[in-house]
Amino acid sequence: MKKLTILAFLSVILINAIYSQGCVAIRNLAGFGQFAQLGYGQSSDKWALDINNRYFQASQVYSLKNPQPWDGLTIHEFTTNFEVSRIPEKGWTIALDVPVSTNSISSIIEHRSGFRHTTSAYGLGDIRFTVYKWLFHGDNAQRGNIQVGAGIKFPTGNDHVEDYFYDDPTNPSARVLAPVNVAIQLGDGGTGFTTEINGFYIFNKTISIYGDFFYLINPLDQNNVPSLPPGFPASVVKLFDTLGTNVNSVPDAYTIRGGIDFTYNKFVGSFGFRYEGIPGHDLIGKSDGLRRPGHIFSVEPGVQYKFKKSFLYTFISVPVMRSTVKAPTDAEASAITGTNVTTTGHYANFVVFVGYTFTF
């Protein structure tokens, strides 16, 4: 029973759902349900380290629920998140998440020269500090429990990474240094606050279920980083200036997960779903600047293997539904241009998670 309980705890919290599903969910943020927590709380170890790697590629373009022709832009992101957790007594856990990312965009449309080029960003992302607490104790809590968490996201990631853009169609070798696309920036520039609810229930020695909810509150309105690459037509620049979308917004973000685990000896097979995105309007503060709100629903199969004091896992997130939502400026843009303007966004083709956790 003890081993089954440990596996159930781990299944609730092992995936670091790092936001960045493309131009919509854009943050390289270490996400909810951090792994290095209560599953190992029954041992004498008081520390845990989780190393989570996530890679995704995004090129699918959507307007609302409608797929659009590929515009030649592809996003690649690889993030390694290091989470160190202290596991004190009485159901408490404190965790520090430190993400490091290598991001790039390959495109023609961002370079007015008419040739394909790549812009990139590498470095530290937004660090997050979180305090967690299991609500129930005693024998009944071994079968099922609920965990709540609250944290702070610090603006340690650079929100103004620059690279070279080739913006002169008459001189393909001419280039200018400017901020990269918001989709690959390392941070959003704002101090945020996170709320979490995680839970599990064990039916028997083979089957258990889990669920997670995460919401990032970003009170800062915008970060004043230019949103357009250089060289765009004056009419486009004027429209962005009029709408106030000439700088990047600092949006909220959310994730909901749920699924079922099948345990066999030291193996755990999982099948779940993840629903995540960026809202059109933030809970606190204004929602000005350029934002590409939307959501994505994915199925998430995975496999886990438990060693004596460590845990290896891999998951693949496969999108089955993608959609943008109306941005705050879409109505004004439609009135100015005389057309029906709807925000578009690039979504992940797939996301792969591979991680390893150990206690000490």
Short mmCIF file of the C-alpha atoms (twelve columns), coordinates in Angstrom:
data_MODEL
# 
_entry.id   MODEL 
# 
loop_
_atom_site.group_PDB 
_atom_site.id 
_atom_site.type_symbol 
_atom_site.label_atom_id 
_atom_site.label_alt_id 
_atom_site.label_comp_id 
_atom_site.label_asym_id 
_atom_site.label_seq_id 
_atom_site.Cartn_x 
_atom_site.Cartn_y 
_atom_site.Cartn_z 
_atom_site.pdbx_PDB_model_num 
ATOM 1   C CA . MET A 1   0.000   0.000  0.000   1 
ATOM 2   C CA . LYS A 2   2.850   2.368  0.806   1 
ATOM 3   C CA . LYS A 3   4.408   1.934  -2.652  1 
ATOM 4   C CA . LEU A 4   1.034   2.413  -4.332  1 
ATOM 5   C CA . THR A 5   0.428   5.591  -2.346  1 
ATOM 6   C CA . ILE A 6   3.830   6.938  -3.352  1 
ATOM 7   C CA . LEU A 7   3.121   6.244  -7.014  1 
ATOM 8   C CA . ALA A 8   -0.255  7.924  -6.740  1 
ATOM 9   C CA . PHE A 9   1.283   11.030 -5.192  1 
ATOM 10  C CA . LEU A 10  3.891   11.126 -7.924  1 
ATOM 11  C CA . SER A 11  1.333   10.775 -10.679 1 
ATOM 12  C CA . VAL A 12  -0.409  13.895 -9.380  1 
ATOM 13  C CA . ILE A 13  2.656   16.098 -9.383  1 
ATOM 14  C CA . LEU A 14  5.347   14.794 -11.657 1 
ATOM 15  C CA . ILE A 15  4.806   16.819 -14.829 1 
ATOM 16  C CA . ASN A 16  6.103   20.373 -14.906 1 
ATOM 17  C CA . ALA A 17  3.549   21.812 -17.299 1 
ATOM 18  C CA . ILE A 18  5.730   24.564 -18.693 1 
ATOM 19  C CA . TYR A 19  3.686   27.045 -20.643 1 
ATOM 20  C CA . SER A 20  4.599   27.663 -24.206 1 
ATOM 21  C CA . GLN A 21  2.292   26.183 -26.781 1 
ATOM 22  C CA . GLY A 22  3.297   28.727 -29.404 1 
ATOM 23  C CA . CYS A 23  2.107   32.278 -30.019 1 
ATOM 24  C CA . VAL A 24  -0.923  31.736 -27.820 1 
ATOM 25  C CA . ALA A 25  0.376   30.283 -24.570 1 
ATOM 26  C CA . ILE A 26  3.708   32.023 -24.750 1 
ATOM 27  C CA . ARG A 27  5.348   31.815 -21.357 1 
ATOM 28  C CA . ASN A 28  8.266   29.553 -20.573 1 
ATOM 29  C CA . LEU A 29  6.923   29.221 -17.058 1 
ATOM 30  C CA . ALA A 30  7.555   26.306 -14.735 1 
ATOM 31  C CA . GLY A 31  4.016   25.178 -14.171 1 
ATOM 32  C CA . PHE A 32  1.701   23.669 -11.620 1 
ATOM 33  C CA . GLY A 33  1.863   20.401 -9.675  1 
ATOM 34  C CA . GLN A 34  5.600   20.374 -9.093  1 
ATOM 35  C CA . PHE A 35  7.043   16.892 -8.843  1 
ATOM 36  C CA . ALA A 36  9.393   17.169 -5.892  1 
ATOM 37  C CA . GLN A 37  6.727   16.930 -3.246  1 
ATOM 38  C CA . LEU A 38  4.645   14.747 -1.103  1 
ATOM 39  C CA . GLY A 39  5.084   11.427 -2.816  1 
ATOM 40  C CA . TYR A 40  8.448   11.138 -1.123  1 
ATOM 41  C CA . GLY A 41  7.258   12.778 2.051   1 
ATOM 42  C CA . GLN A 42  6.811   9.406  3.739   1 
ATOM 43  C CA . SER A 43  10.542  8.692  3.587   1 
ATOM 44  C CA . SER A 44  13.264  10.238 5.737   1 
ATOM 45  C CA . ASP A 45  14.460  12.394 2.819   1 
ATOM 46  C CA . LYS A 46  13.681  16.081 3.155   1 
ATOM 47  C CA . TRP A 47  14.893  17.359 -0.213  1 
ATOM 48  C CA . ALA A 48  14.022  16.546 -3.808  1 
ATOM 49  C CA . LEU A 49  15.358  17.654 -7.176  1 
ATOM 50  C CA . ASP A 50  13.321  17.370 -10.367 1 
ATOM 51  C CA . ILE A 51  14.968  17.902 -13.766 1 
ATOM 52  C CA . ASN A 52  12.285  18.267 -16.427 1 
ATOM 53  C CA . ASN A 53  12.974  18.709 -20.138 1 
ATOM 54  C CA . ARG A 54  10.334  19.870 -22.567 1 
ATOM 55  C CA . TYR A 55  10.547  20.243 -26.336 1 
ATOM 56  C CA . PHE A 56  7.910   21.424 -28.728 1 
ATOM 57  C CA . GLN A 57  7.482   22.570 -32.296 1 
ATOM 58  C CA . ALA A 58  4.709   24.933 -33.378 1 
ATOM 59  C CA . SER A 59  3.653   25.804 -36.903 1 
ATOM 60  C CA . GLN A 60  -0.110  25.226 -36.983 1 
ATOM 61  C CA . VAL A 61  -1.979  28.527 -37.516 1 
ATOM 62  C CA . TYR A 62  -5.559  29.026 -36.289 1 
ATOM 63  C CA . SER A 63  -8.136  31.814 -36.320 1 
ATOM 64  C CA . LEU A 64  -10.797 30.936 -33.768 1 
ATOM 65  C CA . LYS A 65  -11.280 27.191 -34.430 1 
ATOM 66  C CA . ASN A 66  -10.425 27.465 -38.107 1 
ATOM 67  C CA . PRO A 67  -7.031  26.219 -39.349 1 
ATOM 68  C CA . GLN A 68  -5.247  28.678 -41.626 1 
ATOM 69  C CA . PRO A 69  -2.697  28.101 -44.406 1 
ATOM 70  C CA . TRP A 70  0.821   27.780 -43.040 1 
ATOM 71  C CA . ASP A 71  2.592   31.153 -43.206 1 
ATOM 72  C CA . GLY A 72  6.079   29.630 -43.216 1 
ATOM 73  C CA . LEU A 73  6.794   30.465 -39.557 1 
ATOM 74  C CA . THR A 74  7.926   27.662 -37.215 1 
ATOM 75  C CA . ILE A 75  8.677   27.951 -33.503 1 
ATOM 76  C CA . HIS A 76  11.082  25.609 -31.703 1 
ATOM 77  C CA . GLU A 77  11.505  25.651 -27.933 1 
ATOM 78  C CA . PHE A 78  13.517  23.489 -25.563 1 
ATOM 79  C CA . THR A 79  13.242  24.187 -21.839 1 
ATOM 80  C CA . THR A 80  14.976  22.503 -18.923 1 
ATOM 81  C CA . ASN A 81  13.401  23.247 -15.562 1 
ATOM 82  C CA . PHE A 82  15.261  22.617 -12.308 1 
ATOM 83  C CA . GLU A 83  13.024  22.346 -9.270  1 
ATOM 84  C CA . VAL A 84  14.429  22.076 -5.767  1 
ATOM 85  C CA . SER A 85  11.928  21.231 -3.025  1 
ATOM 86  C CA . ARG A 86  12.146  21.156 0.747   1 
ATOM 87  C CA . ILE A 87  9.731   18.673 2.310   1 
ATOM 88  C CA . PRO A 88  9.038   19.581 5.953   1 
ATOM 89  C CA . GLU A 89  6.480   17.830 8.142   1 
ATOM 90  C CA . LYS A 90  2.688   18.121 8.407   1 
ATOM 91  C CA . GLY A 91  2.001   18.168 4.682   1 
ATOM 92  C CA . TRP A 92  3.927   21.316 3.771   1 
ATOM 93  C CA . THR A 93  6.297   21.660 0.816   1 
ATOM 94  C CA . ILE A 94  8.226   24.648 -0.511  1 
ATOM 95  C CA . ALA A 95  9.617   24.635 -4.050  1 
ATOM 96  C CA . LEU A 96  11.850  26.804 -6.222  1 
ATOM 97  C CA . ASP A 97  11.637  26.439 -10.022 1 
ATOM 98  C CA . VAL A 98  14.430  27.674 -12.301 1 
ATOM 99  C CA . PRO A 99  13.785  27.282 -16.075 1 
ATOM 100 C CA . VAL A 100 16.454  27.674 -18.766 1 
ATOM 101 C CA . SER A 101 15.301  27.877 -22.390 1 
ATOM 102 C CA . THR A 102 16.620  27.739 -25.938 1 
ATOM 103 C CA . ASN A 103 13.997  29.201 -28.296 1 
ATOM 104 C CA . SER A 104 14.001  30.052 -31.994 1 
ATOM 105 C CA . ILE A 105 11.738  31.133 -34.847 1 
ATOM 106 C CA . SER A 106 12.449  30.311 -38.475 1 
ATOM 107 C CA . SER A 107 10.477  32.458 -40.888 1 
ATOM 108 C CA . ILE A 108 10.335  34.596 -43.998 1 
ATOM 109 C CA . ILE A 109 7.470   36.893 -42.990 1 
ATOM 110 C CA . GLU A 110 9.433   38.463 -40.118 1 
ATOM 111 C CA . HIS A 111 12.244  39.447 -42.483 1 
ATOM 112 C CA . ARG A 112 11.285  41.959 -45.156 1 
ATOM 113 C CA . SER A 113 14.272  40.909 -47.272 1 
ATOM 114 C CA . GLY A 114 12.166  38.026 -48.545 1 
ATOM 115 C CA . PHE A 115 14.592  35.330 -47.402 1 
ATOM 116 C CA . ARG A 116 14.225  32.842 -44.537 1 
ATOM 117 C CA . HIS A 117 16.203  33.601 -41.382 1 
ATOM 118 C CA . THR A 118 16.208  32.436 -37.762 1 
ATOM 119 C CA . THR A 119 15.953  34.538 -34.617 1 
ATOM 120 C CA . SER A 120 16.629  33.009 -31.208 1 
ATOM 121 C CA . ALA A 121 16.686  33.552 -27.463 1 
ATOM 122 C CA . TYR A 122 18.644  31.625 -24.843 1 
ATOM 123 C CA . GLY A 123 18.869  32.009 -21.095 1 
ATOM 124 C CA . LEU A 124 17.151  32.046 -17.737 1 
ATOM 125 C CA . GLY A 125 13.364  32.201 -17.611 1 
ATOM 126 C CA . ASP A 126 10.987  33.454 -14.917 1 
ATOM 127 C CA . ILE A 127 11.815  31.834 -11.561 1 
ATOM 128 C CA . ARG A 128 8.921   30.723 -9.366  1 
ATOM 129 C CA . PHE A 129 8.683   30.155 -5.594  1 
ATOM 130 C CA . THR A 130 5.706   28.147 -4.310  1 
ATOM 131 C CA . VAL A 131 4.335   26.900 -0.981  1 
ATOM 132 C CA . TYR A 132 2.120   23.774 -1.017  1 
ATOM 133 C CA . LYS A 133 -0.092  22.164 1.645   1 
ATOM 134 C CA . TRP A 134 -2.031  18.869 1.683   1 
ATOM 135 C CA . LEU A 135 -5.421  19.438 3.307   1 
ATOM 136 C CA . PHE A 136 -6.086  16.013 4.838   1 
ATOM 137 C CA . HIS A 137 -4.094  13.818 7.214   1 
ATOM 138 C CA . GLY A 138 -4.321  10.353 8.702   1 
ATOM 139 C CA . ASP A 139 -5.105  6.974  7.152   1 
ATOM 140 C CA . ASN A 140 -7.896  8.270  4.928   1 
ATOM 141 C CA . ALA A 141 -5.486  10.724 3.299   1 
ATOM 142 C CA . GLN A 142 -3.458  7.781  1.966   1 
ATOM 143 C CA . ARG A 143 -6.308  6.889  -0.367  1 
ATOM 144 C CA . GLY A 144 -7.109  10.378 -1.581  1 
ATOM 145 C CA . ASN A 145 -6.086  13.957 -0.862  1 
ATOM 146 C CA . ILE A 146 -6.229  17.546 -2.080  1 
ATOM 147 C CA . GLN A 147 -3.283  19.911 -2.223  1 
ATOM 148 C CA . VAL A 148 -3.394  23.701 -2.512  1 
ATOM 149 C CA . GLY A 149 -0.517  25.953 -3.502  1 
ATOM 150 C CA . ALA A 150 0.296   29.638 -3.808  1 
ATOM 151 C CA . GLY A 151 3.402   31.184 -5.306  1 
ATOM 152 C CA . ILE A 152 5.203   34.155 -6.794  1 
ATOM 153 C CA . LYS A 153 6.658   34.345 -10.295 1 
ATOM 154 C CA . PHE A 154 9.603   36.710 -10.483 1 
ATOM 155 C CA . PRO A 155 10.505  38.629 -13.693 1 
ATOM 156 C CA . THR A 156 13.971  37.079 -13.940 1 
ATOM 157 C CA . GLY A 157 13.586  36.096 -17.589 1 
ATOM 158 C CA . ASN A 158 14.643  38.691 -20.140 1 
ATOM 159 C CA . ASP A 159 11.543  40.102 -21.879 1 
ATOM 160 C CA . HIS A 160 13.648  42.198 -24.297 1 
ATOM 161 C CA . VAL A 161 15.905  39.642 -26.007 1 
ATOM 162 C CA . GLU A 162 17.164  40.990 -29.339 1 
ATOM 163 C CA . ASP A 163 18.431  39.371 -32.521 1 
ATOM 164 C CA . TYR A 164 19.085  40.414 -36.105 1 
ATOM 165 C CA . PHE A 165 16.279  41.008 -38.610 1 
ATOM 166 C CA . TYR A 166 16.895  41.370 -42.336 1 
ATOM 167 C CA . ASP A 167 14.477  44.145 -43.225 1 
ATOM 168 C CA . ASP A 168 15.707  45.598 -46.542 1 
ATOM 169 C CA . PRO A 169 14.269  43.954 -49.711 1 
ATOM 170 C CA . THR A 170 16.802  45.842 -51.849 1 
ATOM 171 C CA . ASN A 171 19.792  44.637 -49.809 1 
ATOM 172 C CA . PRO A 172 19.310  41.078 -48.483 1 
ATOM 173 C CA . SER A 173 22.483  41.253 -46.355 1 
ATOM 174 C CA . ALA A 174 21.417  44.401 -44.455 1 
ATOM 175 C CA . ARG A 175 20.266  43.689 -40.935 1 
ATOM 176 C CA . VAL A 176 19.116  45.486 -37.793 1 
ATOM 177 C CA . LEU A 177 19.028  44.460 -34.134 1 
ATOM 178 C CA . ALA A 178 15.522  44.375 -32.600 1 
ATOM 179 C CA . PRO A 179 13.424  42.478 -30.008 1 
ATOM 180 C CA . VAL A 180 12.476  38.935 -31.043 1 
ATOM 181 C CA . ASN A 181 8.890   37.710 -31.305 1 
ATOM 182 C CA . VAL A 182 7.017   37.605 -27.998 1 
ATOM 183 C CA . ALA A 183 6.499   33.846 -28.518 1 
ATOM 184 C CA . ILE A 184 10.197  33.157 -27.823 1 
ATOM 185 C CA . GLN A 185 10.992  35.843 -25.256 1 
ATOM 186 C CA . LEU A 186 12.408  34.349 -22.055 1 
ATOM 187 C CA . GLY A 187 10.081  36.228 -19.689 1 
ATOM 188 C CA . ASP A 188 7.053   38.513 -19.660 1 
ATOM 189 C CA . GLY A 189 8.532   41.320 -17.547 1 
ATOM 190 C CA . GLY A 190 5.982   41.152 -14.741 1 
ATOM 191 C CA . THR A 191 5.754   39.819 -11.209 1 
ATOM 192 C CA . GLY A 192 2.962   37.259 -11.123 1 
ATOM 193 C CA . PHE A 193 1.057   35.267 -8.519  1 
ATOM 194 C CA . THR A 194 0.105   31.606 -8.920  1 
ATOM 195 C CA . THR A 195 -2.730  29.567 -7.435  1 
ATOM 196 C CA . GLU A 196 -2.973  25.771 -7.621  1 
ATOM 197 C CA . ILE A 197 -5.191  22.859 -6.647  1 
ATOM 198 C CA . ASN A 198 -3.962  19.269 -7.089  1 
ATOM 199 C CA . GLY A 199 -5.695  16.057 -6.076  1 
ATOM 200 C CA . PHE A 200 -5.757  12.276 -6.419  1 
ATOM 201 C CA . TYR A 201 -7.854  9.258  -5.470  1 
ATOM 202 C CA . ILE A 202 -6.835  5.571  -5.364  1 
ATOM 203 C CA . PHE A 203 -9.531  3.058  -6.296  1 
ATOM 204 C CA . ASN A 204 -7.393  -0.066 -5.890  1 
ATOM 205 C CA . LYS A 205 -3.802  -1.262 -6.287  1 
ATOM 206 C CA . THR A 206 -4.017  -0.811 -10.068 1 
ATOM 207 C CA . ILE A 207 -6.177  2.224  -10.818 1 
ATOM 208 C CA . SER A 208 -5.999  5.793  -9.542  1 
ATOM 209 C CA . ILE A 209 -7.037  9.209  -10.874 1 
ATOM 210 C CA . TYR A 210 -5.541  12.694 -10.623 1 
ATOM 211 C CA . GLY A 211 -6.532  16.297 -11.314 1 
ATOM 212 C CA . ASP A 212 -4.768  19.666 -11.308 1 
ATOM 213 C CA . PHE A 213 -5.687  23.321 -11.704 1 
ATOM 214 C CA . PHE A 214 -3.219  26.205 -12.152 1 
ATOM 215 C CA . TYR A 215 -3.759  29.930 -12.731 1 
ATOM 216 C CA . LEU A 216 -1.134  32.645 -13.157 1 
ATOM 217 C CA . ILE A 217 -2.267  36.164 -12.252 1 
ATOM 218 C CA . ASN A 218 -0.214  38.871 -13.990 1 
ATOM 219 C CA . PRO A 219 -1.299  42.315 -12.683 1 
ATOM 220 C CA . LEU A 220 1.141   44.223 -14.932 1 
ATOM 221 C CA . ASP A 221 -0.627  45.567 -18.026 1 
ATOM 222 C CA . GLN A 222 2.197   45.657 -20.619 1 
ATOM 223 C CA . ASN A 223 5.981   45.586 -20.652 1 
ATOM 224 C CA . ASN A 224 6.685   48.268 -23.296 1 
ATOM 225 C CA . VAL A 225 8.748   45.889 -25.454 1 
ATOM 226 C CA . PRO A 226 8.057   46.555 -29.181 1 
ATOM 227 C CA . SER A 227 5.854   43.850 -30.687 1 
ATOM 228 C CA . LEU A 228 6.571   44.388 -34.392 1 
ATOM 229 C CA . PRO A 229 9.802   43.413 -36.124 1 
ATOM 230 C CA . PRO A 230 11.494  46.224 -38.068 1 
ATOM 231 C CA . GLY A 231 10.731  47.052 -41.667 1 
ATOM 232 C CA . PHE A 232 6.955   46.576 -41.661 1 
ATOM 233 C CA . PRO A 233 4.891   48.950 -43.834 1 
ATOM 234 C CA . ALA A 234 4.023   52.326 -42.319 1 
ATOM 235 C CA . SER A 235 0.294   51.528 -42.530 1 
ATOM 236 C CA . VAL A 236 0.747   48.444 -40.327 1 
ATOM 237 C CA . VAL A 237 2.875   50.367 -37.840 1 
ATOM 238 C CA . LYS A 238 0.267   53.148 -37.684 1 
ATOM 239 C CA . LEU A 239 -2.537  50.637 -37.036 1 
ATOM 240 C CA . PHE A 240 -0.571  49.004 -34.205 1 
ATOM 241 C CA . ASP A 241 0.152   52.438 -32.724 1 
ATOM 242 C CA . THR A 242 -3.535  53.347 -32.855 1 
ATOM 243 C CA . LEU A 243 -4.621  50.075 -31.230 1 
ATOM 244 C CA . GLY A 244 -1.883  50.194 -28.599 1 
ATOM 245 C CA . THR A 245 -0.609  46.794 -29.746 1 
ATOM 246 C CA . ASN A 246 2.808   48.167 -30.656 1 
ATOM 247 C CA . VAL A 247 4.094   46.789 -27.325 1 
ATOM 248 C CA . ASN A 248 3.657   43.370 -25.715 1 
ATOM 249 C CA . SER A 249 0.951   42.590 -23.188 1 
ATOM 250 C CA . VAL A 250 1.641   40.694 -19.931 1 
ATOM 251 C CA . PRO A 251 -1.228  38.167 -19.888 1 
ATOM 252 C CA . ASP A 252 -2.605  35.724 -17.344 1 
ATOM 253 C CA . ALA A 253 -2.312  31.997 -18.092 1 
ATOM 254 C CA . TYR A 254 -4.107  28.836 -16.936 1 
ATOM 255 C CA . THR A 255 -3.911  25.036 -17.098 1 
ATOM 256 C CA . ILE A 256 -6.320  22.242 -16.150 1 
ATOM 257 C CA . ARG A 257 -5.199  18.607 -16.120 1 
ATOM 258 C CA . GLY A 258 -6.854  15.297 -15.307 1 
ATOM 259 C CA . GLY A 259 -6.405  11.629 -16.029 1 
ATOM 260 C CA . ILE A 260 -6.100  8.035  -14.929 1 
ATOM 261 C CA . ASP A 261 -3.065  5.953  -13.899 1 
ATOM 262 C CA . PHE A 262 -2.573  2.193  -14.235 1 
ATOM 263 C CA . THR A 263 0.056   0.779  -11.875 1 
ATOM 264 C CA . TYR A 264 1.945   -2.476 -12.462 1 
ATOM 265 C CA . ASN A 265 4.900   -3.133 -10.160 1 
ATOM 266 C CA . LYS A 266 7.280   -0.210 -10.732 1 
ATOM 267 C CA . PHE A 267 5.621   0.937  -13.952 1 
ATOM 268 C CA . VAL A 268 2.787   3.444  -14.181 1 
ATOM 269 C CA . GLY A 269 0.987   4.012  -17.456 1 
ATOM 270 C CA . SER A 270 -0.988  7.248  -17.650 1 
ATOM 271 C CA . PHE A 271 -3.636  8.628  -19.935 1 
ATOM 272 C CA . GLY A 272 -4.907  12.133 -19.347 1 
ATOM 273 C CA . PHE A 273 -5.799  15.470 -20.861 1 
ATOM 274 C CA . ARG A 274 -4.544  19.038 -20.560 1 
ATOM 275 C CA . TYR A 275 -6.484  22.232 -21.272 1 
ATOM 276 C CA . GLU A 276 -4.471  25.451 -21.204 1 
ATOM 277 C CA . GLY A 277 -4.262  28.902 -22.639 1 
ATOM 278 C CA . ILE A 278 -4.334  32.661 -22.228 1 
ATOM 279 C CA . PRO A 279 -7.581  34.583 -21.548 1 
ATOM 280 C CA . GLY A 280 -8.666  37.621 -23.512 1 
ATOM 281 C CA . HIS A 281 -8.913  39.671 -20.303 1 
ATOM 282 C CA . ASP A 282 -6.855  39.368 -17.116 1 
ATOM 283 C CA . LEU A 283 -8.398  38.899 -13.675 1 
ATOM 284 C CA . ILE A 284 -6.530  41.903 -12.259 1 
ATOM 285 C CA . GLY A 285 -5.422  45.016 -14.123 1 
ATOM 286 C CA . LYS A 286 -5.776  46.070 -17.731 1 
ATOM 287 C CA . SER A 287 -5.295  43.850 -20.798 1 
ATOM 288 C CA . ASP A 288 -3.685  46.297 -23.227 1 
ATOM 289 C CA . GLY A 289 -0.834  45.667 -25.644 1 
ATOM 290 C CA . LEU A 290 -0.365  42.826 -28.098 1 
ATOM 291 C CA . ARG A 291 -1.740  39.526 -26.836 1 
ATOM 292 C CA . ARG A 292 -2.833  36.424 -28.711 1 
ATOM 293 C CA . PRO A 293 -5.421  34.818 -26.414 1 
ATOM 294 C CA . GLY A 294 -6.607  31.300 -27.030 1 
ATOM 295 C CA . HIS A 295 -6.680  27.771 -25.675 1 
ATOM 296 C CA . ILE A 296 -5.596  24.279 -26.589 1 
ATOM 297 C CA . PHE A 297 -6.966  20.881 -25.538 1 
ATOM 298 C CA . SER A 298 -4.548  17.925 -25.663 1 
ATOM 299 C CA . VAL A 299 -4.482  14.245 -24.800 1 
ATOM 300 C CA . GLU A 300 -1.469  13.266 -22.714 1 
ATOM 301 C CA . PRO A 301 -0.319  9.614  -22.589 1 
ATOM 302 C CA . GLY A 302 2.800   8.779  -20.604 1 
ATOM 303 C CA . VAL A 303 4.843   6.179  -18.785 1 
ATOM 304 C CA . GLN A 304 6.676   6.367  -15.443 1 
ATOM 305 C CA . TYR A 305 9.210   4.111  -13.759 1 
ATOM 306 C CA . LYS A 306 9.995   4.161  -10.043 1 
ATOM 307 C CA . PHE A 307 13.468  3.377  -8.670  1 
ATOM 308 C CA . LYS A 308 14.280  3.121  -4.980  1 
ATOM 309 C CA . LYS A 309 14.753  6.856  -4.427  1 
ATOM 310 C CA . SER A 310 14.206  8.309  -7.874  1 
ATOM 311 C CA . PHE A 311 11.659  8.482  -10.674 1 
ATOM 312 C CA . LEU A 312 11.941  8.559  -14.478 1 
ATOM 313 C CA . TYR A 313 9.091   9.701  -16.709 1 
ATOM 314 C CA . THR A 314 8.143   10.675 -20.242 1 
ATOM 315 C CA . PHE A 315 4.899   12.142 -21.581 1 
ATOM 316 C CA . ILE A 316 3.704   13.240 -25.003 1 
ATOM 317 C CA . SER A 317 1.058   15.935 -25.317 1 
ATOM 318 C CA . VAL A 318 -0.906  15.720 -28.574 1 
ATOM 319 C CA . PRO A 319 -3.317  18.589 -29.389 1 
ATOM 320 C CA . VAL A 320 -6.821  17.595 -30.496 1 
ATOM 321 C CA . MET A 321 -8.515  21.007 -30.337 1 
ATOM 322 C CA . ARG A 322 -7.078  24.492 -30.812 1 
ATOM 323 C CA . SER A 323 -8.747  27.878 -30.903 1 
ATOM 324 C CA . THR A 324 -7.922  31.540 -30.556 1 
ATOM 325 C CA . VAL A 325 -10.384 33.865 -28.825 1 
ATOM 326 C CA . LYS A 326 -11.194 37.488 -29.538 1 
ATOM 327 C CA . ALA A 327 -8.501  39.864 -28.316 1 
ATOM 328 C CA . PRO A 328 -9.555  43.117 -26.604 1 
ATOM 329 C CA . THR A 329 -8.491  45.131 -29.678 1 
ATOM 330 C CA . ASP A 330 -10.140 42.958 -32.364 1 
ATOM 331 C CA . ALA A 331 -13.376 44.992 -32.443 1 
ATOM 332 C CA . GLU A 332 -11.522 48.301 -32.778 1 
ATOM 333 C CA . ALA A 333 -9.251  46.858 -35.472 1 
ATOM 334 C CA . SER A 334 -12.321 45.637 -37.391 1 
ATOM 335 C CA . ALA A 335 -13.887 49.118 -37.237 1 
ATOM 336 C CA . ILE A 336 -10.700 50.818 -38.450 1 
ATOM 337 C CA . THR A 337 -9.949  48.412 -41.305 1 
ATOM 338 C CA . GLY A 338 -13.538 47.691 -42.345 1 
ATOM 339 C CA . THR A 339 -12.862 43.945 -42.171 1 
ATOM 340 C CA . ASN A 340 -13.593 41.242 -39.616 1 
ATOM 341 C CA . VAL A 341 -10.329 41.086 -37.674 1 
ATOM 342 C CA . THR A 342 -9.783  37.988 -35.540 1 
ATOM 343 C CA . THR A 343 -6.594  37.184 -33.673 1 
ATOM 344 C CA . THR A 344 -4.563  34.319 -35.124 1 
ATOM 345 C CA . GLY A 345 -1.974  32.196 -33.349 1 
ATOM 346 C CA . HIS A 346 0.532   29.402 -33.866 1 
ATOM 347 C CA . TYR A 347 -0.063  26.214 -31.884 1 
ATOM 348 C CA . ALA A 348 2.156   23.287 -30.982 1 
ATOM 349 C CA . ASN A 349 2.191   20.292 -33.284 1 
ATOM 350 C CA . PHE A 350 3.272   18.187 -30.290 1 
ATOM 351 C CA . VAL A 351 4.983   18.551 -26.903 1 
ATOM 352 C CA . VAL A 352 7.394   16.025 -25.362 1 
ATOM 353 C CA . PHE A 353 8.244   15.900 -21.644 1 
ATOM 354 C CA . VAL A 354 11.139  13.840 -20.257 1 
ATOM 355 C CA . GLY A 355 12.207  14.108 -16.632 1 
ATOM 356 C CA . TYR A 356 14.022  12.579 -13.704 1 
ATOM 357 C CA . THR A 357 13.496  13.170 -9.982  1 
ATOM 358 C CA . PHE A 358 15.475  12.029 -6.958  1 
ATOM 359 C CA . THR A 359 15.402  12.677 -3.232  1 
ATOM 360 C CA . PHE A 360 18.182  13.219 -0.736  1 
# 
